[in-house]
Amino acid sequence: MVKRTGLLVGAVAATLLVVGCAGRDSELEQFIATTKQQAGGAVTPLPEVRPYEGFTYVAQSMRSPFIPGGNAGPGGAGANSALRPDSNRNREFLEQFSLDQLRMVGTLNLQGKNYGLVKTKDGLVQRVLPGNFIGQRDGRVTGIEPSKISLVEIVPDGVGGYMERPAALGLSN
């Protein structure tokens, strides 16, 4: 009995499905018929094709804009073309830290030399003199004052060369 009821329900569902689909198709056929009766739209013509006009390049003697450096004037690329970081130089301890990880905590005058005291992020305090290197951009210490340590970094100039940029570590409390 249960099998017959299942078969009967399946047959009724299939019949309803076929009847429902037939109703949808008639609406689609009506839409297609009315669309075919309407007049077609106008097709816009293709744009006019103009003949190719050649160009003669006459600036061969000028500097190429695609090659960095070259004949750039003062302050441009190539002005400090000899300036490069020294990759053969032995690195100093404070060069493993970026400048934002270092803090100046004071100065020390020892045997006539004025040292700057720099604290690392690890809490270690290191002494520096003018000429020492600190930071990750080849920063060379140029001066030590009671309130700051001045240095010059070598940074890329954006056009294939390098330039010097002043920087400083200020005394922190």
C-alpha positions as CSV (number, residue, x, y, z in Angstrom):
1,M,0.0,0.0,0.0
2,V,2.8,2.4,0.9
3,K,4.5,1.6,-2.5
4,R,1.3,2.4,-4.4
5,T,0.9,5.7,-2.6
6,G,4.5,6.7,-3.3
7,L,4.0,5.8,-7.0
8,L,0.8,7.8,-7.1
9,V,2.3,10.9,-5.5
10,G,5.3,10.7,-8.0
11,A,2.9,10.4,-11.0
12,V,0.9,13.4,-9.8
13,A,4.0,15.5,-9.2
14,A,5.4,14.6,-12.7
15,T,2.0,15.6,-14.3
16,L,1.9,18.9,-12.5
17,L,5.5,19.6,-13.5
18,V,4.7,19.0,-17.2
19,V,1.6,21.1,-17.1
20,G,3.5,24.0,-15.3
21,C,6.3,24.0,-17.9
22,A,3.8,24.1,-20.7
23,G,2.3,27.3,-19.3
24,R,5.7,29.0,-19.2
25,D,6.5,28.1,-22.8
26,S,3.4,29.7,-24.1
27,E,4.3,33.0,-22.6
28,L,7.8,32.8,-24.1
29,E,6.4,31.9,-27.5
30,Q,4.0,34.9,-27.3
31,F,6.9,37.3,-26.4
32,I,9.0,36.0,-29.3
33,A,6.1,36.5,-31.8
34,T,5.5,40.1,-30.6
35,T,9.2,40.9,-30.8
36,K,9.4,39.6,-34.4
37,Q,6.5,41.8,-35.4
38,Q,8.3,45.0,-34.2
39,A,10.5,46.9,-36.6
40,G,14.2,46.4,-36.2
41,G,16.5,49.2,-35.0
42,A,18.9,51.2,-37.1
43,V,22.5,50.0,-37.2
44,T,25.0,52.8,-36.7
45,P,27.6,52.9,-39.5
46,L,31.2,52.0,-38.8
47,P,33.6,55.0,-38.1
48,E,35.6,56.3,-41.0
49,V,39.1,54.7,-41.2
50,R,41.7,57.4,-41.8
51,P,45.0,56.5,-43.5
52,Y,48.1,56.0,-41.3
53,E,50.3,59.1,-41.1
54,G,54.0,58.3,-40.3
55,F,56.1,60.2,-37.7
56,T,59.8,61.0,-38.1
57,Y,61.7,61.0,-34.8
58,V,64.3,63.8,-34.9
59,A,65.6,63.9,-31.3
60,Q,68.2,61.1,-31.6
61,S,70.9,63.5,-30.2
62,M,68.9,64.2,-27.0
63,R,69.1,62.1,-23.8
64,S,66.8,59.1,-23.8
65,P,64.0,59.5,-21.2
66,F,64.1,55.7,-20.7
67,I,67.7,55.5,-19.5
68,P,68.3,56.7,-15.9
69,G,71.1,59.1,-15.4
70,G,72.7,60.3,-18.6
71,N,73.1,64.1,-19.1
72,A,70.9,65.2,-16.1
73,G,71.7,68.6,-14.7
74,P,72.4,69.6,-11.2
75,G,70.3,67.7,-8.6
76,G,69.1,65.3,-11.2
77,A,70.0,61.7,-11.7
78,G,73.7,61.2,-12.2
79,A,74.6,64.2,-10.0
80,N,76.1,61.8,-7.4
81,S,76.6,58.8,-9.6
82,A,79.8,57.8,-7.6
83,L,77.8,57.7,-4.4
84,R,77.1,54.1,-3.4
85,P,76.8,52.1,-0.2
86,D,80.0,50.2,0.5
87,S,79.0,46.6,0.4
88,N,82.5,45.3,1.3
89,R,82.6,47.2,4.6
90,N,82.3,45.3,7.8
91,R,79.0,46.0,9.4
92,E,78.8,47.5,12.9
93,F,76.5,46.3,15.6
94,L,74.0,49.1,15.5
95,E,73.5,48.7,11.7
96,Q,71.2,45.7,12.3
97,F,68.5,48.1,13.7
98,S,66.4,50.6,11.9
99,L,66.6,54.2,13.2
100,D,63.2,54.0,14.8
101,Q,64.4,51.1,17.0
102,L,67.2,53.2,18.4
103,R,67.1,55.9,21.1
104,M,69.7,58.4,22.2
105,V,69.9,58.2,26.0
106,G,72.8,60.6,26.6
107,T,76.4,61.6,26.0
108,L,79.6,60.5,27.7
109,N,82.9,62.4,27.7
110,L,85.7,59.9,28.2
111,Q,89.4,60.7,27.8
112,G,88.6,63.8,25.8
113,K,86.2,62.0,23.4
114,N,82.5,62.9,23.3
115,Y,80.5,59.6,22.9
116,G,76.8,59.4,22.1
117,L,74.9,56.7,24.1
118,V,72.4,54.8,22.0
119,K,69.9,52.3,23.4
120,T,68.7,49.4,21.2
121,K,65.2,47.9,21.3
122,D,66.8,45.0,23.4
123,G,67.8,47.5,26.1
124,L,71.5,47.4,25.4
125,V,73.4,50.8,25.5
126,Q,76.1,51.3,22.9
127,R,78.7,54.1,22.5
128,V,79.1,55.8,19.2
129,L,81.6,58.4,17.9
130,P,81.5,60.5,14.7
131,G,82.4,58.1,11.8
132,N,80.5,55.1,13.3
133,F,77.7,53.6,11.3
134,I,74.1,53.1,12.7
135,G,70.8,52.2,11.1
136,Q,70.0,50.0,8.1
137,R,70.6,52.7,5.5
138,D,74.4,53.1,5.9
139,G,73.9,56.0,8.4
140,R,77.3,57.5,9.3
141,V,77.4,59.6,12.5
142,T,78.5,63.2,11.7
143,G,78.2,64.9,15.0
144,I,77.3,64.4,18.7
145,E,75.6,67.1,20.6
146,P,74.0,67.0,24.1
147,S,70.5,66.7,22.6
148,K,71.0,64.8,19.4
149,I,73.2,62.5,17.3
150,S,73.4,63.8,13.7
151,L,74.0,61.4,10.8
152,V,73.9,61.1,7.1
153,E,72.2,58.1,5.4
154,I,72.7,56.8,1.8
155,V,69.3,56.2,0.3
156,P,68.1,55.4,-3.3
157,D,67.1,58.5,-5.3
158,G,64.4,56.7,-7.2
159,V,66.1,56.9,-10.6
160,G,68.8,54.2,-10.2
161,G,71.3,56.2,-8.1
162,Y,71.8,57.1,-4.5
163,M,71.7,60.3,-2.5
164,E,72.7,61.4,1.0
165,R,69.9,62.3,3.4
166,P,70.5,63.9,6.8
167,A,68.9,62.2,9.8
168,A,69.2,62.5,13.6
169,L,68.5,60.6,16.8
170,G,67.1,63.0,19.4
171,L,67.6,62.6,23.2
172,S,64.6,60.7,24.6
173,N,63.5,60.7,28.2
